Amino acid sequence: MVRTVLLLIATLLAIPFAAVYYDQPLGPEQWYALQTLAFAAGVVALICFLTGELTRNNSQVDKLWSILPAFYVGYVALSSGWNPRLTLMFLLVFAWAARLTFNFWRRGLPLDSLEGGRGLPVEYPAPRPQPAGARAVDPVPFLFH
């Protein structure tokens, strides 16, 4: 496990370093956007940490993790003047955030639970009987699972 942790930390440090120093240098607007996002992520982390300490509920970020990436990517797309690639990325992340938020709402996970919904038992519906030789096909397998 220690090797895995060290590999992940090294990867998290090496990829941004390589991207910043071996690719095209960032312009002033890109540096500003990056600094603003780093500051925003730090503020969110601090707020979640302090709220968790005050309420003794360390699952505060669970309530935000499905929507925060959409705000971050939306800010980057806005900062770029709605560059087509970043706009597409924003739309994809927004759709994914909507799906995650919908599933969170649909399952009715408690917002004040000490486990953040992780401690709830999962009840799966009984499988429907299929005719011999038939395969069940879910047209959109990732939407409601």
C-alpha positions, 0 to 999 in steps of 0.5 A: 500500500505504501508503494501505491501511495508513493506512486500516486503522489509522484504521479500527481507531482510529475504530471503537472510539472511536465505539463507546465515546464515541457509544454507551451508556457502558460500565458498570464490569463492562464496563470491567473485562472489557475491561481484563482482555481487553486485559491477556490479549491483551497477555500472549499477545502477549508470550509469543508474541514471547518464545517466537519470539525464543528459538526463532527460530520467529516462528510461535508465534501460529499454534498459538494463533490458532484457539482464542484467540478462543473463550477471549476470547468465552467470558470475555465471555459468562461476565462478562455472566452468559451473556447470550443474545446473547453466549452465541450468539456464544460458541457460534458462535465456539467452533464456528468454532474447533473447525473451524479446530483440526480442519483444523489437526490433519487436515492434520498441520501441524508444530508446530515448523516454521519456516514454521508450515505455510505453506511446505508444498506443497498437494496437491489431489485430482484432480477426479472426472469429472462426467456432462455437465451435472451440477454438483458440490455440496458440502453444507458447502463451508466445513468441509473446505477 
